[in-house]
Amino acid sequence: MFKTKDYIVVVPARYSSKRLPGKPLKIISGIPMIIRTCLMCLKVIDKSRLIVASDDRRIINCCKKYEIKAMITSKKCKTGTDRVAEVAKKIKVKNYINVQGDEPLFNHLDLKKIIKYTKNNKKVLLGYTSISNKKDFNNKNVPKVVFDNKENLLYASRSPIPSKKNFGISKSWRQVLVYSFPRKKLLKFGNEKKKSYLESLEDIEILRFLELGESVKLIKMSKKSHPVDTRQDLKYVRKVIQKREKRK
């Protein structure tokens, strides 16, 4: 079993999303999105291990209403991982597991799996799963990953990779937005004053670790996650959750 100081789960949540403003507080079947993400995590961990990190008091107050710990972080944070790094400067544990706040369909068993891999781990970990349709393969809102035969990340892109020479679809994989960071590597990431070149170009924060010379190990996850980036994503997630609740 893990000791108290071995890990915590941090859920970063930014209010002012460009594509979907106020995203964490969007209501899904009566419950704010950020709370739904936290409730999935709480199927696996105790509340004492969970903290929401946000730049907005509205999100902090929402979490308090549901008795979920929350910490205010700077509006200057460049990414969710920078927000987690800010938490790491105030709360010292060995590993920080980052579950993105816009993952209300996140499979709690995937969190259980990454917790298992976090034990005795010295690398940055990132979830991934296969892509099964051409729409997701070509969707720039879906970050794709490629890796070596030991599942070490080689590159990530919003472009369709890996592509055949004739640009046809090939076997491909996407990120599942759950990470695990050893404290030292996370602080190294957070100490950077600006986004790295490839990170900025692709708008994918995991690339900063590669550019800093750090290895990223990929962990196979289920296909159940569906991050909410757009109004269309929100509509889809609402339908899925409404169907689930009707079955109960």
Secondary structure by P-SEA (a helix, b strand, c coil): ccccccbbbbbbbbccccccccccccccccccaaaaaaaaaaaccccccbbbbbccaaaaaaaaaacbbbbbbbcccccaaaaaaaaaacccccbbbbbbcccccccaaaaaaaaaaaccccbbbbbbbbbccccccccccbbbbbbccccccccccccccccccccccccccccccbbbbcaaaaaaaaaccccccccccccccaaaaaaabbbbbbbbbcccbbbbccaaaaaaaaaaaaaaaaac
